[in-house]
């Protein structure tokens, strides 16, 4: 029986997303709303404190917006696309050469 391509892609042996990647993915897929930190944490099944730390980092990079208790993906799609390209490139390098460690720097 055939499988939908989205299900196929998600079932692949891919790496688990980092918390930051999971946040961006969730907010991008749900860009019609703004979310509370606890809602994001529940949706991506991560610790709320870890989500809070990552949201602050993403905000400082201009990838998410924050108003009162709610968070949303940036409306600067160019910045977001650049960050995704960088992340993909870094992943590719890590897969090809291994992650950079302080002893190899």
OpenMM code with the backbone's topology and positions (N, CA, C; nanometers):
from openmm import Vec3, app, unit

residues = "UNK UNK UNK UNK UNK UNK UNK UNK UNK UNK UNK UNK UNK UNK UNK UNK UNK UNK UNK UNK UNK UNK UNK UNK UNK UNK UNK UNK UNK UNK UNK UNK UNK UNK UNK UNK UNK UNK UNK UNK UNK UNK UNK UNK UNK UNK UNK UNK UNK UNK UNK UNK UNK UNK UNK UNK UNK UNK UNK UNK UNK UNK UNK UNK UNK UNK UNK UNK UNK UNK UNK UNK UNK UNK UNK UNK UNK UNK UNK UNK UNK UNK UNK UNK UNK UNK UNK UNK UNK UNK UNK UNK UNK UNK UNK UNK UNK UNK UNK UNK UNK UNK UNK UNK UNK".split()
positions = [
    Vec3(0.0851, -0.1178, 0.0000),
    Vec3(0.0000, 0.0000, 0.0000),
    Vec3(0.0894, 0.1237, 0.0000),
    Vec3(0.0632, 0.2204, -0.0872),
    Vec3(0.1467, 0.3409, -0.0927),
    Vec3(0.1298, 0.4290, 0.0309),
    Vec3(0.2306, 0.5106, 0.0535),
    Vec3(0.2338, 0.6018, 0.1678),
    Vec3(0.2384, 0.7447, 0.1152),
    Vec3(0.1665, 0.8339, 0.1810),
    Vec3(0.1726, 0.9757, 0.1451),
    Vec3(0.3162, 1.0246, 0.1592),
    Vec3(0.3607, 1.1142, 0.0712),
    Vec3(0.4989, 1.1609, 0.0727),
    Vec3(0.5340, 1.2345, 0.2019),
    Vec3(0.4398, 1.3086, 0.2593),
    Vec3(0.4667, 1.3765, 0.3866),
    Vec3(0.4948, 1.2756, 0.4969),
    Vec3(0.4172, 1.1691, 0.5002),
    Vec3(0.4384, 1.0642, 0.6000),
    Vec3(0.5724, 0.9959, 0.5765),
    Vec3(0.6058, 0.9723, 0.4484),
    Vec3(0.7334, 0.9118, 0.4125),
    Vec3(0.8506, 0.9972, 0.4617),
    Vec3(0.8424, 1.1288, 0.4356),
    Vec3(0.9498, 1.2194, 0.4761),
    Vec3(0.9671, 1.2209, 0.6274),
    Vec3(0.8562, 1.2249, 0.7004),
    Vec3(0.8625, 1.2298, 0.8464),
    Vec3(0.9093, 1.0982, 0.9063),
    Vec3(0.8850, 0.9863, 0.8384),
    Vec3(0.9215, 0.8553, 0.8902),
    Vec3(1.0671, 0.8215, 0.8632),
    Vec3(1.1316, 0.8995, 0.7791),
    Vec3(1.2694, 0.8715, 0.7418),
    Vec3(1.3631, 0.8730, 0.8609),
    Vec3(1.4817, 0.8250, 0.8396),
    Vec3(1.5802, 0.8155, 0.9464),
    Vec3(1.6465, 0.9482, 0.9768),
    Vec3(1.5780, 1.0571, 0.9555),
    Vec3(1.6339, 1.1893, 0.9766),
    Vec3(1.6645, 1.2171, 1.1228),
    Vec3(1.7439, 1.3194, 1.1434),
    Vec3(1.7807, 1.3562, 1.2797),
    Vec3(1.6638, 1.4222, 1.3506),
    Vec3(1.6658, 1.4139, 1.4820),
    Vec3(1.5628, 1.4829, 1.5604),
    Vec3(1.5928, 1.6317, 1.5578),
    Vec3(1.4894, 1.7102, 1.5463),
    Vec3(1.5067, 1.8552, 1.5433),
    Vec3(1.5551, 1.9058, 1.6782),
    Vec3(1.6395, 2.0084, 1.6751),
    Vec3(1.6742, 2.0766, 1.7984),
    Vec3(1.5503, 2.1500, 1.8475),
    Vec3(1.5525, 2.1963, 1.9703),
    Vec3(1.4377, 2.2710, 2.0219),
    Vec3(1.4146, 2.3970, 1.9399),
    Vec3(1.5194, 2.4681, 1.9056),
    Vec3(1.5053, 2.5887, 1.8235),
    Vec3(1.4447, 2.5582, 1.6881),
    Vec3(1.4913, 2.4506, 1.6241),
    Vec3(1.4358, 2.4115, 1.4941),
    Vec3(1.2894, 2.3727, 1.5068),
    Vec3(1.2561, 2.2991, 1.6140),
    Vec3(1.1173, 2.2567, 1.6357),
    Vec3(1.0267, 2.3771, 1.6578),
    Vec3(1.0753, 2.4765, 1.7304),
    Vec3(0.9973, 2.5989, 1.7537),
    Vec3(0.9711, 2.6706, 1.6218),
    Vec3(1.0762, 2.6916, 1.5428),
    Vec3(1.0615, 2.7612, 1.4150),
    Vec3(0.9665, 2.6845, 1.3243),
    Vec3(0.9827, 2.5539, 1.3176),
    Vec3(0.8954, 2.4706, 1.2332),
    Vec3(0.7496, 2.4846, 1.2772),
    Vec3(0.7252, 2.4748, 1.4089),
    Vec3(0.5889, 2.4857, 1.4596),
    Vec3(0.5286, 2.6231, 1.4302),
    Vec3(0.6038, 2.7289, 1.4598),
    Vec3(0.5519, 2.8640, 1.4381),
    Vec3(0.5315, 2.8936, 1.2895),
    Vec3(0.6202, 2.8410, 1.2058),
    Vec3(0.6057, 2.8612, 1.0621),
    Vec3(0.4826, 2.7877, 1.0090),
    Vec3(0.4604, 2.6667, 1.0570),
    Vec3(0.3435, 2.5891, 1.0140),
    Vec3(0.2132, 2.6472, 1.0684),
    Vec3(0.2223, 2.7269, 1.1740),
    Vec3(0.1043, 2.7849, 1.2390),
    Vec3(0.1159, 2.9366, 1.2434),
    Vec3(0.1576, 2.9951, 1.1319),
    Vec3(0.1893, 3.1382, 1.1290),
    Vec3(0.0683, 3.2297, 1.1305),
    Vec3(-0.0506, 3.1738, 1.1329),
    Vec3(-0.1715, 3.2556, 1.1393),
    Vec3(-0.2079, 3.2937, 1.2824),
    Vec3(-0.1313, 3.2435, 1.3803),
    Vec3(-0.1600, 3.2714, 1.5209),
    Vec3(-0.0318, 3.3006, 1.5973),
    Vec3(-0.0497, 3.3605, 1.7138),
    Vec3(0.0598, 3.3786, 1.8093),
    Vec3(0.0313, 3.2859, 1.9267),
    Vec3(0.1362, 3.2347, 1.9881),
    Vec3(0.1224, 3.1281, 2.0870),
    Vec3(0.1933, 3.1631, 2.2170),
    Vec3(0.1395, 3.1131, 2.3270),
    Vec3(0.2082, 3.1241, 2.4549),
    Vec3(0.3204, 3.0213, 2.4598),
    Vec3(0.4219, 3.0527, 2.5380),
    Vec3(0.5365, 2.9629, 2.5528),
    Vec3(0.4924, 2.8227, 2.5914),
    Vec3(0.4004, 2.8125, 2.6860),
    Vec3(0.3546, 2.6802, 2.7316),
    Vec3(0.2836, 2.6035, 2.6208),
    Vec3(0.2132, 2.6743, 2.5337),
    Vec3(0.1446, 2.6102, 2.4216),
    Vec3(0.2457, 2.5565, 2.3201),
    Vec3(0.3491, 2.6346, 2.2962),
    Vec3(0.4550, 2.5904, 2.2047),
    Vec3(0.5239, 2.4676, 2.2623),
    Vec3(0.5579, 2.4740, 2.3906),
    Vec3(0.6251, 2.3613, 2.4561),
    Vec3(0.5418, 2.2344, 2.4470),
    Vec3(0.4127, 2.2460, 2.4724),
    Vec3(0.3244, 2.1290, 2.4652),
    Vec3(0.3155, 2.0763, 2.3219),
    Vec3(0.3073, 2.1665, 2.2252),
    Vec3(0.2923, 2.1262, 2.0854),
    Vec3(0.4149, 2.0525, 2.0333),
    Vec3(0.5343, 2.0925, 2.0795),
    Vec3(0.6568, 2.0280, 2.0304),
    Vec3(0.7134, 1.9290, 2.1308),
    Vec3(0.6420, 1.9091, 2.2421),
    Vec3(0.6795, 1.8115, 2.3454),
    Vec3(0.8207, 1.8371, 2.4005),
    Vec3(0.8410, 1.9610, 2.4452),
    Vec3(0.9699, 1.9998, 2.5040),
    Vec3(0.9447, 2.0705, 2.6362),
    Vec3(1.0465, 2.0767, 2.7179),
    Vec3(1.0387, 2.1433, 2.8479),
    Vec3(1.0130, 2.2926, 2.8278),
    Vec3(0.9157, 2.3502, 2.9001),
    Vec3(0.8845, 2.4929, 2.8839),
    Vec3(1.0033, 2.5858, 2.9112),
    Vec3(1.0894, 2.5501, 3.0059),
    Vec3(1.2053, 2.6352, 3.0347),
    Vec3(1.3054, 2.6332, 2.9190),
    Vec3(1.3229, 2.5177, 2.8576),
    Vec3(1.4105, 2.5071, 2.7408),
    Vec3(1.3519, 2.5864, 2.6248),
    Vec3(1.2214, 2.5773, 2.6083),
    Vec3(1.1533, 2.6537, 2.5035),
    Vec3(1.1725, 2.8033, 2.5278),
    Vec3(1.1598, 2.8469, 2.6534),
    Vec3(1.1767, 2.9893, 2.6860),
    Vec3(1.3164, 3.0377, 2.6481),
    Vec3(1.4181, 2.9603, 2.6809),
    Vec3(1.5561, 2.9966, 2.6476),
    Vec3(1.5732, 3.0079, 2.4965),
    Vec3(1.5200, 2.9097, 2.4250),
    Vec3(1.5323, 2.9098, 2.2792),
    Vec3(1.4533, 3.0229, 2.2152),
    Vec3(1.3363, 3.0538, 2.2678),
    Vec3(1.2585, 3.1658, 2.2150),
    Vec3(1.3360, 3.2966, 2.2289),
    Vec3(1.4009, 3.3149, 2.3423),
    Vec3(1.4810, 3.4369, 2.3620),
    Vec3(1.5946, 3.4448, 2.2609),
    Vec3(1.6604, 3.3326, 2.2354),
    Vec3(1.7694, 3.3298, 2.1365),
    Vec3(1.7160, 3.3586, 1.9965),
    Vec3(1.6039, 3.2968, 1.9639),
    Vec3(1.5444, 3.3177, 1.8321),
    Vec3(1.5000, 3.4622, 1.8151),
    Vec3(1.4498, 3.5226, 1.9223),
    Vec3(1.4095, 3.6637, 1.9166),
    Vec3(1.5305, 3.7532, 1.8922),
    Vec3(1.6408, 3.7249, 1.9605),
    Vec3(1.7609, 3.8078, 1.9428),
    Vec3(1.8163, 3.7962, 1.8012),
    Vec3(1.7853, 3.6864, 1.7330),
    Vec3(1.8281, 3.6674, 1.5935),
    Vec3(1.7239, 3.7176, 1.4939),
    Vec3(1.6129, 3.7692, 1.5460),
    Vec3(1.5097, 3.8241, 1.4592),
    Vec3(1.4252, 3.7196, 1.3887),
    Vec3(1.4182, 3.5975, 1.4442),
    Vec3(1.3440, 3.4902, 1.3796),
    Vec3(1.2038, 3.4707, 1.4366),
    Vec3(1.1790, 3.5267, 1.5545),
    Vec3(1.0448, 3.5230, 1.6137),
    Vec3(1.0115, 3.6613, 1.6683),
    Vec3(0.8821, 3.6853, 1.6862),
    Vec3(0.8333, 3.8111, 1.7443),
    Vec3(0.7676, 3.7798, 1.8778),
    Vec3(0.7706, 3.8772, 1.9684),
    Vec3(0.7156, 3.8582, 2.1024),
    Vec3(0.6324, 3.9800, 2.1407),
    Vec3(0.5095, 3.9548, 2.1831),
    Vec3(0.4213, 4.0605, 2.2336),
    Vec3(0.3510, 4.0057, 2.3558),
    Vec3(0.3666, 4.0755, 2.4684),
    Vec3(0.3091, 4.0315, 2.5951),
    Vec3(0.3502, 3.8872, 2.6223),
    Vec3(0.2562, 3.7942, 2.6292),
    Vec3(0.2883, 3.6537, 2.6584),
    Vec3(0.2862, 3.5652, 2.5345),
    Vec3(0.2829, 3.6254, 2.4168),
    Vec3(0.2663, 3.5474, 2.2949),
    Vec3(0.3858, 3.5607, 2.2009),
    Vec3(0.4063, 3.4533, 2.1241),
    Vec3(0.5175, 3.4441, 2.0310),
    Vec3(0.4650, 3.4075, 1.8929),
    Vec3(0.5300, 3.4605, 1.7898),
    Vec3(0.4942, 3.4288, 1.6510),
    Vec3(0.6219, 3.4286, 1.5678),
    Vec3(0.6141, 3.3638, 1.4537),
    Vec3(0.7282, 3.3612, 1.3618),
    Vec3(0.7492, 3.5018, 1.3058),
    Vec3(0.8695, 3.5332, 1.2697),
    Vec3(0.8995, 3.6636, 1.2107),
    Vec3(0.8210, 3.6844, 1.0822),
    Vec3(0.7930, 3.8087, 1.0503),
    Vec3(0.7327, 3.8366, 0.9205),
    Vec3(0.8402, 3.8739, 0.8186),
    Vec3(0.9665, 3.8661, 0.8593),
    Vec3(1.0812, 3.8893, 0.7712),
    Vec3(1.1224, 3.7551, 0.7099),
    Vec3(1.0545, 3.7183, 0.6018),
    Vec3(1.0769, 3.5863, 0.5401),
    Vec3(1.2182, 3.5719, 0.4836),
    Vec3(1.2769, 3.6814, 0.4397),
    Vec3(1.4140, 3.6751, 0.3872),
    Vec3(1.5116, 3.6333, 0.4972),
    Vec3(1.4977, 3.6925, 0.6139),
    Vec3(1.5835, 3.6572, 0.7278),
    Vec3(1.5626, 3.5110, 0.7667),
    Vec3(1.4386, 3.4680, 0.7683),
    Vec3(1.4053, 3.3307, 0.8039),
    Vec3(1.4641, 3.2320, 0.7032),
    Vec3(1.4498, 3.2615, 0.5750),
    Vec3(1.5055, 3.1746, 0.4711),
    Vec3(1.6571, 3.1655, 0.4821),
    Vec3(1.7224, 3.2765, 0.5114),
    Vec3(1.8675, 3.2775, 0.5280),
    Vec3(1.9085, 3.1896, 0.6460),
    Vec3(1.8361, 3.1989, 0.7568),
    Vec3(1.8669, 3.1179, 0.8740),
    Vec3(1.8468, 2.9689, 0.8459),
    Vec3(1.7432, 2.9362, 0.7716),
    Vec3(1.7170, 2.7959, 0.7373),
    Vec3(1.8263, 2.7431, 0.6448),
    Vec3(1.8669, 2.8227, 0.5462),
    Vec3(1.9761, 2.7811, 0.4568),
    Vec3(2.1043, 2.7578, 0.5353),
    Vec3(2.1349, 2.8468, 0.6287),
    Vec3(2.2549, 2.8317, 0.7115),
    Vec3(2.2468, 2.7037, 0.7941),
    Vec3(2.1320, 2.6793, 0.8567),
    Vec3(2.1139, 2.5592, 0.9379),
    Vec3(2.1301, 2.4333, 0.8537),
    Vec3(2.0727, 2.4334, 0.7338),
    Vec3(2.0849, 2.3175, 0.6452),
    Vec3(2.2294, 2.2951, 0.6025),
    Vec3(2.3003, 2.4033, 0.5733),
    Vec3(2.4405, 2.3928, 0.5338),
    Vec3(2.5240, 2.3375, 0.6486),
    Vec3(2.4998, 2.3861, 0.7679),
    Vec3(2.5731, 2.3392, 0.8849),
    Vec3(2.5462, 2.1915, 0.9106),
    Vec3(2.4212, 2.1502, 0.8958),
    Vec3(2.3862, 2.0096, 0.9121),
    Vec3(2.4613, 1.9242, 0.8110),
    Vec3(2.4648, 1.9695, 0.6873),
    Vec3(2.5370, 1.8967, 0.5836),
    Vec3(2.6850, 1.8837, 0.6141),
    Vec3(2.7459, 1.9909, 0.6621),
    Vec3(2.8873, 1.9863, 0.6994),
    Vec3(2.9111, 1.8922, 0.8170),
    Vec3(2.8233, 1.8965, 0.9152),
    Vec3(2.8361, 1.8073, 1.0301),
    Vec3(2.8252, 1.6613, 0.9878),
    Vec3(2.7343, 1.6332, 0.8952),
    Vec3(2.7186, 1.4960, 0.8473),
    Vec3(2.8411, 1.4514, 0.7683),
    Vec3(2.8976, 1.5417, 0.6905),
    Vec3(3.0125, 1.5071, 0.6072),
    Vec3(3.1429, 1.4966, 0.6859),
    Vec3(3.1620, 1.5879, 0.7807),
    Vec3(3.2909, 1.5968, 0.8484),
    Vec3(3.2855, 1.5762, 0.9986),
    Vec3(3.1673, 1.5638, 1.0531),
    Vec3(3.1520, 1.5526, 1.1984),
    Vec3(3.1420, 1.6911, 1.2593),
    Vec3(3.0806, 1.6986, 1.3773),
    Vec3(3.0664, 1.8299, 1.4408),
    Vec3(3.2009, 1.8864, 1.4854),
    Vec3(3.2095, 2.0173, 1.4789),
    Vec3(3.3289, 2.0874, 1.5235),
    Vec3(3.3333, 2.0845, 1.6744),
    Vec3(3.4433, 2.0415, 1.7308),
    Vec3(3.4603, 2.0391, 1.8757),
    Vec3(3.5671, 2.1390, 1.9138),
    Vec3(3.5713, 2.1753, 2.0400),
    Vec3(3.6695, 2.2749, 2.0838),
    Vec3(3.8120, 2.2244, 2.0642),
    Vec3(3.8333, 2.0928, 2.0693),
    Vec3(3.9688, 2.0392, 2.0490),
    Vec3(4.0104, 2.0422, 1.9040),
    Vec3(3.9123, 2.0502, 1.8105),
    Vec3(3.9473, 2.0541, 1.6680),
    Vec3(3.9481, 2.1962, 1.6141),
    Vec3(3.9195, 2.2953, 1.6980),
    Vec3(3.9157, 2.4342, 1.6535),
    Vec3(4.0539, 2.4941, 1.6539),
] * unit.nanometer
topology = app.Topology()
chain = topology.addChain("A")
for resn in residues:
    res = topology.addResidue(resn, chain)
    for name in ("N", "CA", "C"):
        topology.addAtom(name, app.Element.getBySymbol(name[0]), res)
